[in-house]
Amino acid sequence: MKYIAYCRKSREEKDKQILSIQAQIAELKEYAKREHLEITEFIEEEKTAKIPGREKFAEVLKKIEKGQASGIIAWHPDRLARNSIDGGKIIYLLDTGKLKDLKFPTSWFENTPQGKFMLNIAFGQSKYYVDNLSENVKRGLRQKLRIGVYPGKAPFGYINNPKTRGIDVEPEKLKAIKKAFELFAEGNKTFTDIAIFLHKFGLRRKNQKPLHINEIRRILANRFYVGIMEYNGEYYEGTHKVIISKELFQQVQRQLEFKDRHKKRRYNFAFMGLMKCGECGATITAESHKKFYKGTNRTVEYVYYRCTKKIKPCNQPYISEPELEQQFRKAINNVALSETWANDWCKWLEEDEKLDIISIHENIEKLEQELRALDEKLNKLLDGYLDGVIESEVYKTKKNEVFEQKLKITEELEQIKQNGSSWLEPFRNFIGSALLCAKIARAKNTSEEIAFFGKTVGSNFFLTNRQLAVSYRKGFAELCAPPPAQSQSRLNFADSLSVGVRGIGPPASRSQTERSTD
């Protein structure tokens, strides 16, 4: 009698007791030699038997039906089937007589009613093992979610701790993620800009290249960063550290929606999309030209920028990318801040912060009471769901709504606890960016990095007669303005700026910026 040897081990199977495919082949060869069995071929497969559809297993059954062999040898019955459909096919081939025998080194089988009954039990045990294992895994996942621990791979900025089975923070990467959210929320940064920024902090692909724009999009849309874990359509409150506010997250989501309404570019030029034509107002586009030099036997690529002329006829000339880059460097250098001024402004901020401290205990108590009420509401929802009073879909919907309310109140509570300190961050970020201007403008950075920082200091760029005109953002515009009179101190100049959530600029009135120390 001819036998086909079938060897299988799924990549999902972590059980060390299950032999590898090569070990199964060696055992089956030794078993066949000992029992004087003729093996016509070995068929190997690395696929789970939990679900039907294994190609190699189907090939074995097809050969049996064609009469190319009459028996099957496998290490154990569970190598053949761990689901009722594949197990039924084996039993049916035995019933029809096309499959005459099965051999297993680890168990006995005889092609009799009793033997087929025992084989059916073996297949049933294999299926029970799979089902029970699956249920145990699901139960463990649900428990981790209940205690606020994400059961999957931790997102960028976090890391799975194999010892505690929890989620730990990677401080430097998480700070970079927060900064990436802030940059994207400004509305003038592309996915490529964010990828370049994160690449500097070690957030990159395995080949050391910047993250793909699809990965950047997933990061910016991940609710995990605001403390909410989404699993199987249900929201859970995470216990991991959160440094991104809900307000910032919503700003980023609005920017993502805005990006979705725009077509993807075929080419990615550094300064493309930044400028408007100063004559007609049309967009400045870019194009690449290649030129071959016979003397040096090389091809050189040149990039030029020009008006699209889609609004009306325009006579503006083109400009080369190196020339345009130099003008961007000059524009950035014009708003550079000296360390002396930066130190003076930081001292002024520290003094002003001390005067902003107020009592907030009543507001904190009120918000904490609201949080306790929402927790009680969640418990009642869960009791109703477990008692069968509330349907699953209704429970998920209501639970998600309560989570949104909790997140909003928690955000408000955190802002109140921070008191007057949060308003300093925009100004500190501004000072840091202004200090970098001189370094960025003079360093050997790429055109992409120059364009990235150009969008930080400027909002509108116009090109007229090959000359770049810049509308600086608040704060940077004041730095570019003519210097104040000699009698005016640096601190007074800093005092002429107001700090707000959207940046730094001239105050609406003197009374709004002055604080009495009486």
C-alpha positions as CSV (number, residue, x, y, z in Angstrom):
1,M,0.0,0.0,0.0
2,K,1.3,3.5,-0.9
3,Y,1.2,6.3,1.6
4,I,1.5,10.1,1.4
5,A,3.2,11.7,4.4
6,Y,1.6,15.0,5.4
7,C,3.7,17.3,7.7
8,R,2.3,20.5,9.0
9,K,3.1,23.2,11.6
10,S,1.4,26.5,11.7
11,R,3.5,29.6,12.3
12,E,0.9,30.6,14.9
13,E,1.6,27.5,17.0
14,K,3.9,28.4,19.8
15,D,3.7,25.1,21.6
16,K,7.3,23.7,21.9
17,Q,6.0,20.2,22.1
18,I,4.8,20.3,18.5
19,L,7.7,19.0,16.3
20,S,9.0,21.2,13.5
21,I,8.3,20.0,10.0
22,Q,11.8,18.7,9.5
23,A,11.6,16.8,12.8
24,Q,8.2,15.3,11.7
25,I,9.8,14.2,8.4
26,A,12.6,12.4,10.3
27,E,10.2,10.7,12.7
28,L,7.9,9.6,9.8
29,K,10.8,8.2,7.8
30,E,12.0,6.2,10.8
31,Y,8.4,5.0,11.6
32,A,7.8,3.9,8.0
33,K,11.1,2.0,7.9
34,R,10.2,0.3,11.2
35,E,6.7,-0.6,10.0
36,H,7.7,-1.4,6.4
37,L,5.5,1.2,4.9
38,E,6.0,2.7,1.4
39,I,5.9,6.5,1.4
40,T,5.5,7.9,-2.2
41,E,6.0,11.6,-1.3
42,F,6.2,14.1,1.6
43,I,3.9,17.1,1.4
44,E,4.7,20.0,3.8
45,E,2.5,22.9,4.8
46,E,2.9,25.9,7.1
47,K,-0.6,26.9,7.7
48,T,-3.1,26.7,10.6
49,A,-5.7,23.8,10.6
50,K,-8.2,25.9,12.6
51,I,-10.1,26.9,9.4
52,P,-10.6,25.0,6.1
53,G,-8.8,26.0,2.9
54,R,-5.3,24.5,3.2
55,E,-3.9,24.1,-0.3
56,K,-1.5,21.3,0.4
57,F,-4.0,19.4,2.5
58,A,-6.5,19.6,-0.4
59,E,-3.7,18.3,-2.7
60,V,-3.3,15.2,-0.5
61,L,-7.0,14.5,-0.6
62,K,-7.1,15.0,-4.4
63,K,-4.3,12.4,-4.8
64,I,-6.2,10.0,-2.6
65,E,-9.3,10.4,-4.7
66,K,-7.4,9.8,-7.9
67,G,-5.9,6.6,-6.5
68,Q,-2.3,7.8,-6.5
69,A,-2.1,6.6,-2.9
70,S,-4.3,4.7,-0.5
71,G,-3.1,5.8,2.9
72,I,-1.9,8.9,4.8
73,I,0.9,9.1,7.4
74,A,1.0,12.0,9.8
75,W,2.6,12.7,13.2
76,H,-0.7,13.1,15.0
77,P,-4.4,13.4,14.0
78,D,-4.4,17.1,14.8
79,R,-1.8,17.5,12.0
80,L,-4.6,16.6,9.5
81,A,-7.6,18.5,11.0
82,R,-8.5,20.9,13.7
83,N,-11.9,21.8,12.3
84,S,-15.0,19.8,11.7
85,I,-15.0,20.2,7.9
86,D,-11.6,18.8,7.2
87,G,-12.1,16.1,9.8
88,G,-15.4,15.1,8.1
89,K,-13.6,14.9,4.7
90,I,-11.1,12.3,6.1
91,I,-13.9,10.3,7.6
92,Y,-15.9,10.4,4.4
93,L,-12.9,9.1,2.3
94,L,-12.6,6.3,4.8
95,D,-16.3,5.5,4.4
96,T,-16.1,5.5,0.6
97,G,-13.0,3.2,0.6
98,K,-10.8,5.6,-1.3
99,L,-8.8,6.2,1.8
100,K,-7.9,2.7,3.2
101,D,-5.6,3.5,6.1
102,L,-4.2,6.2,8.4
103,K,-0.9,5.8,10.3
104,F,0.2,7.9,13.3
105,P,3.4,7.2,15.3
106,T,1.8,8.8,18.3
107,S,-1.6,7.0,18.2
108,W,-3.4,3.9,17.0
109,F,-5.9,3.7,14.2
110,E,-7.7,0.9,12.5
111,N,-10.1,1.2,9.6
112,T,-13.1,-0.2,11.4
113,P,-16.2,1.4,12.8
114,Q,-14.5,1.5,16.2
115,G,-11.4,3.0,14.7
116,K,-13.3,5.7,12.9
117,F,-15.2,6.4,16.0
118,M,-12.0,6.9,17.9
119,L,-10.6,9.0,15.1
120,N,-13.7,11.2,15.2
121,I,-13.1,11.7,18.9
122,A,-9.4,12.6,18.2
123,F,-10.5,15.2,15.7
124,G,-13.1,16.5,18.2
125,Q,-10.5,16.8,20.9
126,S,-8.3,18.8,18.5
127,K,-11.1,21.2,17.7
128,Y,-12.0,21.5,21.4
129,Y,-8.4,22.4,22.1
130,V,-8.5,25.2,19.5
131,D,-11.8,26.5,20.6
132,N,-10.8,26.5,24.3
133,L,-7.5,28.1,23.6
134,S,-9.2,30.8,21.5
135,E,-11.7,31.5,24.3
136,N,-8.9,31.7,26.9
137,V,-7.0,34.2,24.8
138,K,-10.2,36.3,24.3
139,R,-10.9,36.2,28.0
140,G,-7.3,37.4,28.7
141,L,-7.7,40.2,26.2
142,R,-10.9,41.4,27.7
143,Q,-9.4,41.4,31.2
144,K,-6.4,43.5,30.0
145,L,-8.8,46.0,28.4
146,R,-10.9,46.2,31.6
147,I,-7.9,47.2,33.6
148,G,-6.8,49.8,31.0
149,V,-4.0,47.9,29.3
150,Y,-3.9,47.6,25.5
151,P,-3.5,44.0,24.5
152,G,-1.8,44.6,21.2
153,K,1.5,46.1,20.0
154,A,2.1,49.5,21.6
155,P,2.0,52.5,19.2
156,F,5.0,54.8,18.6
157,G,6.1,56.5,21.8
158,Y,5.1,53.5,23.9
159,I,6.7,50.1,24.4
160,N,5.3,46.7,25.5
161,N,6.9,45.5,28.8
162,P,7.2,41.7,28.7
163,K,7.8,41.5,32.4
164,T,4.8,43.5,33.6
165,R,2.7,42.8,30.4
166,G,1.9,46.5,30.5
167,I,2.6,49.5,28.3
168,D,5.6,51.7,29.2
169,V,6.5,55.1,27.9
170,E,9.5,56.0,25.6
171,P,9.9,59.6,26.9
172,E,11.9,61.1,24.0
173,K,9.8,59.4,21.3
174,L,6.6,60.4,23.0
175,K,7.7,64.0,23.2
176,A,8.4,63.9,19.5
177,I,5.0,62.5,18.8
178,K,3.4,65.3,20.8
179,K,5.4,67.9,18.8
180,A,4.4,66.2,15.6
181,F,0.7,66.6,16.6
182,E,1.3,70.3,17.3
183,L,3.1,70.9,14.0
184,F,0.4,69.1,12.0
185,A,-2.3,71.0,13.8
186,E,-0.9,74.3,12.5
187,G,-2.2,73.4,9.1
188,N,0.9,74.1,7.0
189,K,2.8,70.8,7.4
190,T,2.5,67.8,5.1
191,F,2.8,64.2,6.0
192,T,6.3,64.2,4.5
193,D,7.2,67.1,6.8
194,I,6.1,65.1,9.9
195,A,7.9,62.0,8.6
196,I,11.2,64.0,8.3
197,F,10.7,65.5,11.8
198,L,10.0,62.1,13.4
199,H,13.0,60.5,11.6
200,K,15.3,62.8,13.6
201,F,14.0,61.2,16.8
202,G,14.5,57.6,15.7
203,L,10.9,57.0,14.5
204,R,11.7,55.3,11.2
205,R,11.2,52.2,9.2
206,K,13.4,49.1,9.5
207,N,15.4,50.2,6.5
208,Q,16.2,53.5,8.4
209,K,14.1,55.6,6.0
210,P,11.4,58.0,7.2
211,L,8.0,56.5,7.9
212,H,5.5,56.2,5.0
213,I,2.8,58.8,4.8
214,N,0.2,56.1,5.5
215,E,1.9,55.3,8.8
216,I,2.0,59.0,9.7
217,R,-1.7,59.2,9.0
218,R,-2.4,56.3,11.3
219,I,-0.4,57.9,14.1
220,L,-2.2,61.2,13.8
221,A,-5.6,59.5,13.8
222,N,-4.8,57.1,16.7
223,R,-7.1,57.8,19.8
224,F,-4.6,55.9,21.9
225,Y,-2.7,59.1,22.3
226,V,-5.6,60.8,24.1
227,G,-6.2,57.8,26.5
228,I,-8.8,55.9,24.6
229,M,-8.3,52.3,23.4
230,E,-10.5,51.1,20.6
231,Y,-10.9,47.3,20.4
232,N,-13.5,45.4,18.4
233,G,-15.7,48.5,18.1
234,E,-15.7,49.3,21.8
235,Y,-13.9,52.0,23.7
236,Y,-11.9,51.4,26.8
237,E,-10.2,53.9,29.1
238,G,-6.4,53.3,29.1
239,T,-4.1,53.7,32.1
240,H,-1.1,54.6,30.0
241,K,0.4,58.1,30.2
242,V,-1.3,60.7,28.0
243,I,0.4,63.9,26.9
244,I,-1.9,65.0,24.0
245,S,-5.0,67.0,24.8
246,K,-8.4,66.3,23.2
247,E,-8.4,69.8,21.8
248,L,-5.1,69.2,20.0
249,F,-6.3,65.8,18.8
250,Q,-9.5,67.3,17.3
251,Q,-7.5,70.0,15.6
252,V,-5.4,67.3,14.0
253,Q,-8.5,65.4,12.9
254,R,-9.8,68.5,11.2
255,Q,-6.5,68.9,9.3
256,L,-6.7,65.2,8.2
257,E,-10.1,65.8,6.8
258,F,-8.9,68.9,5.0
259,K,-6.0,66.9,3.5
260,D,-8.4,64.2,2.3
261,R,-10.1,66.7,0.1
262,H,-6.9,67.5,-1.9
263,K,-5.4,65.5,-4.6
264,K,-2.0,63.7,-4.2
265,R,0.9,65.3,-6.0
266,R,2.7,63.3,-8.6
267,Y,6.1,64.9,-7.7
268,N,7.3,66.1,-4.4
269,F,9.3,69.3,-4.8
270,A,10.6,71.0,-1.7
271,F,9.0,74.5,-2.1
272,M,5.9,73.4,-4.1
273,G,2.6,74.6,-2.8
274,L,4.2,77.3,-0.6
275,M,4.0,80.3,-2.8
276,K,1.6,82.4,-4.8
277,C,2.4,84.6,-7.8
278,G,2.7,88.2,-6.8
279,E,1.3,89.4,-10.2
280,C,-1.8,87.2,-10.8
281,G,-2.2,85.3,-7.5
282,A,-2.0,81.8,-9.1
283,T,0.0,79.0,-7.4
284,I,3.7,78.6,-8.0
285,T,4.5,75.2,-9.4
286,A,7.7,73.3,-10.0
287,E,9.2,71.3,-12.9
288,S,12.3,69.3,-13.4
289,H,14.6,69.3,-16.4
290,K,17.5,67.1,-17.2
291,K,20.6,68.0,-19.2
292,F,23.3,65.7,-20.5
293,Y,26.9,67.0,-20.6
294,K,29.1,65.2,-23.1
295,G,32.3,66.5,-21.6
296,T,31.8,64.9,-18.2
297,N,29.4,62.2,-19.5
298,R,26.8,62.9,-16.8
299,T,23.2,64.0,-16.6
300,V,22.3,66.8,-14.3
301,E,18.7,67.6,-13.1
302,Y,17.6,71.1,-12.6
303,V,14.5,72.2,-10.8
304,Y,12.7,75.5,-11.6
305,Y,9.7,77.2,-10.1
306,R,7.2,79.2,-12.2
307,C,3.6,80.6,-12.1
308,T,0.9,78.2,-13.3
309,K,-0.9,81.1,-15.0
310,K,-4.2,79.5,-14.5
311,I,-6.0,82.6,-13.3
312,K,-5.0,85.1,-16.1
313,P,-2.1,85.8,-18.4
314,C,1.1,86.4,-16.5
315,N,4.6,87.6,-17.4
316,Q,6.5,86.4,-14.4
317,P,9.8,84.6,-15.1
318,Y,10.9,81.2,-13.7
319,I,13.4,80.9,-10.8
320,S,15.9,78.1,-10.1
321,E,15.6,76.1,-6.9
322,P,19.1,77.0,-5.5
323,E,18.3,80.7,-6.0
324,L,14.9,80.3,-4.3
325,E,16.5,78.3,-1.4
326,Q,18.9,81.1,-0.7
327,Q,16.0,83.6,-0.4
328,F,14.2,81.3,2.0
329,R,17.4,81.0,4.1
330,K,17.6,84.8,4.2
331,A,13.9,85.1,5.2
332,I,14.5,82.6,8.0
333,N,17.7,84.4,9.2
334,N,15.8,87.8,9.3
335,V,13.8,86.6,12.3
336,A,16.7,85.0,14.2
337,L,16.7,85.7,18.0
338,S,19.8,86.3,20.0
339,E,20.4,84.3,23.2
340,T,20.5,87.5,25.3
341,W,17.0,88.5,24.2
342,A,15.8,84.9,24.7
343,N,17.1,84.9,28.3
344,D,15.4,88.3,29.1
345,W,12.1,87.1,27.7
346,C,12.3,83.8,29.7
347,K,12.9,85.8,32.9
348,W,9.9,88.0,32.2
349,L,7.7,84.9,31.6
350,E,8.8,83.4,34.9
351,E,7.9,86.5,36.8
352,D,4.6,86.8,35.1
353,E,3.8,83.1,35.9
354,K,4.1,83.7,39.6
355,L,1.4,86.5,39.4
356,D,-1.0,84.1,37.6
357,I,-1.4,81.5,40.3
358,I,-5.0,81.5,41.7
359,S,-7.1,79.2,43.9
360,I,-8.8,76.4,41.9
361,H,-10.0,73.9,44.6
362,E,-13.7,74.5,44.1
363,N,-13.5,73.9,40.4
364,I,-11.5,70.8,40.8
365,E,-14.0,69.4,43.4
366,K,-16.9,70.1,41.0
367,L,-15.3,68.3,38.1
368,E,-14.2,65.4,40.2
369,Q,-17.9,65.0,41.3
370,E,-18.9,64.9,37.7
371,L,-16.3,62.2,37.0
372,R,-17.6,60.1,39.8
373,A,-21.2,60.5,38.5
374,L,-20.0,59.3,35.1
375,D,-18.2,56.3,36.6
376,E,-21.4,55.4,38.4
377,K,-23.3,55.7,35.1
378,L,-20.8,53.3,33.4
379,N,-21.3,50.8,36.2
380,K,-25.0,50.9,35.8
381,L,-24.7,50.4,32.0
382,L,-22.5,47.4,32.6
383,D,-24.9,45.9,35.1
384,G,-27.7,46.3,32.6
385,Y,-25.7,44.7,29.9
386,L,-24.7,41.7,32.0
387,D,-28.3,41.3,33.2
388,G,-29.5,41.2,29.6
389,V,-31.6,44.4,29.9
390,I,-29.4,46.4,27.5
391,E,-28.5,45.0,24.1
392,S,-24.9,44.8,23.0
393,E,-25.0,47.5,20.3
394,V,-26.9,49.9,22.6
395,Y,-24.4,49.2,25.4
396,K,-21.4,50.0,23.2
397,T,-23.0,53.2,21.8
398,K,-23.9,54.5,25.3
399,K,-20.6,53.5,26.8
400,N,-18.7,55.3,24.0
401,E,-20.8,58.5,24.6
402,V,-20.0,58.4,28.4
403,F,-16.3,58.0,27.6
404,E,-16.4,61.1,25.4
405,Q,-17.9,63.0,28.3
406,K,-15.3,61.7,30.7
407,L,-12.5,62.6,28.4
408,K,-13.8,66.2,28.0
409,I,-14.1,66.7,31.8
410,T,-10.7,65.1,32.4
411,E,-9.2,67.4,29.9
412,E,-10.8,70.4,31.5
413,L,-9.6,69.2,34.9
414,E,-6.0,68.9,33.7
415,Q,-6.1,72.4,32.3
416,I,-7.4,73.9,35.6
417,K,-4.7,72.0,37.6
418,Q,-2.1,73.5,35.3
419,N,-3.5,76.9,36.1
420,G,-1.7,79.7,34.4
421,S,1.3,77.7,33.4
422,S,-0.1,76.4,30.1
423,W,-0.1,79.8,28.4
424,L,3.7,79.8,28.6
425,E,4.2,76.9,26.2
426,P,3.4,78.8,23.0
427,F,5.8,81.6,23.9
428,R,8.5,79.1,24.9
429,N,8.1,77.2,21.7
430,F,8.3,80.5,19.8
431,I,11.6,81.4,21.6
432,G,13.0,78.0,20.8
433,S,12.1,78.3,17.1
434,A,13.5,81.9,16.9
435,L,16.7,80.8,18.4
436,L,17.0,78.0,15.8
437,C,16.5,80.4,12.9
438,A,20.1,81.5,12.5
439,K,21.4,78.0,12.8
440,I,18.9,76.6,10.3
441,A,19.6,79.4,7.8
442,R,23.4,78.9,7.8
443,A,23.7,75.1,8.2
444,K,23.9,72.7,5.3
445,N,20.3,71.6,5.4
446,T,18.4,70.1,2.6
447,S,15.8,72.1,0.6
448,E,13.0,70.0,2.3
449,E,14.3,71.1,5.8
450,I,14.5,74.7,4.7
451,A,11.0,74.6,3.4
452,F,9.8,72.9,6.6
453,F,11.2,75.6,8.8
454,G,10.1,78.3,6.3
455,K,6.5,77.3,7.0
456,T,7.2,77.6,10.7
457,V,8.1,81.3,10.5
458,G,5.9,82.4,7.6
459,S,2.3,82.0,6.5
460,N,2.1,83.6,3.0
461,F,4.8,83.6,0.4
462,F,4.6,85.6,-2.8
463,L,7.1,85.5,-5.8
464,T,7.4,88.5,-8.0
465,N,10.3,89.1,-10.5
466,R,12.2,86.3,-8.9
467,Q,12.0,88.0,-5.5
468,L,10.4,86.2,-2.5
469,A,8.1,88.2,-0.2
470,V,7.1,86.7,3.1
471,S,4.2,87.4,5.5
472,Y,5.6,86.3,8.8
473,R,3.6,84.7,11.5
474,K,2.8,86.5,14.8
475,G,5.9,87.0,16.9
476,F,8.2,86.5,14.0
477,A,6.7,89.5,12.3
478,E,7.7,91.6,15.3
479,L,11.2,90.2,15.2
480,C,11.5,91.3,11.6
481,A,10.2,94.8,12.3
482,P,12.6,97.8,12.5
483,P,14.5,97.8,15.9
484,P,12.9,99.9,18.7
485,A,14.4,103.2,19.9
486,Q,17.6,102.9,21.9
487,S,15.8,104.1,25.0
488,Q,13.4,101.2,24.8
489,S,14.7,98.1,26.6
490,R,14.6,94.6,25.3
491,L,12.1,93.7,28.1
492,N,9.8,96.5,26.9
493,F,10.0,95.1,23.4
494,A,9.1,91.7,24.7
495,D,6.3,93.4,26.6
496,S,4.8,94.6,23.4
497,L,3.9,91.0,22.4
498,S,0.9,89.1,23.6
499,V,0.8,85.4,24.1
500,G,-2.2,83.3,23.0
501,V,-3.1,79.8,22.0
502,R,-2.6,80.7,18.3
503,G,0.8,82.3,18.8
504,I,2.5,85.6,19.8
505,G,1.6,89.0,18.5
506,P,0.9,92.6,19.4
507,P,-1.6,92.9,22.3
508,A,-5.1,94.2,21.7
509,S,-4.6,96.8,24.5
510,R,-2.0,97.6,27.1
511,S,-4.4,96.9,29.9
512,Q,-4.8,93.3,28.7
513,T,-1.1,92.5,28.9
514,E,-0.1,94.4,32.1
515,R,-0.7,92.8,35.4
516,S,-0.8,94.9,38.6
517,T,1.6,93.8,41.3
518,D,0.0,96.0,43.9
